[in-house]
């Protein structure tokens, strides 16, 4: 049995609110997931401070290494 053009259009229009609801529901789920990820990444990473020692090099050692 064939449907008239009017019934097809009315059926399509009836489903538009359902589709909008589904799209907004999925969009809301992704927004809540991304906000959790951003909240985790905003923490400052731990930094390790390393000190270095400067050694004095004698002129004798420089002459030995050059020659």
CORCORNOR-V963395 format. One record per backbone hydrogen bond with DSSP energy under -0.5 kcal/mol. NH is the residue of the N-H (numbers start at 1). CO is the residue of the C=O. If there is no record, write none. Layout:
NH;CO / NH;CO
This chain:
8;4 / 9;5 / 10;6 / 11;7 / 12;8 / 13;9 / 14;10 / 15;11 / 16;12 / 17;13 / 19;15 / 20;16 / 21;17 / 22;18 / 23;19 / 24;20 / 25;21 / 26;22 / 27;23 / 28;24 / 29;25 / 30;26 / 31;27 / 32;28 / 33;29 / 34;30 / 35;31 / 36;32 / 37;33 / 38;34 / 39;35 / 40;36 / 41;37 / 42;38 / 43;40 / 49;47 / 50;48 / 55;53 / 58;56 / 62;58 / 63;59 / 64;60 / 65;61 / 66;62 / 67;63
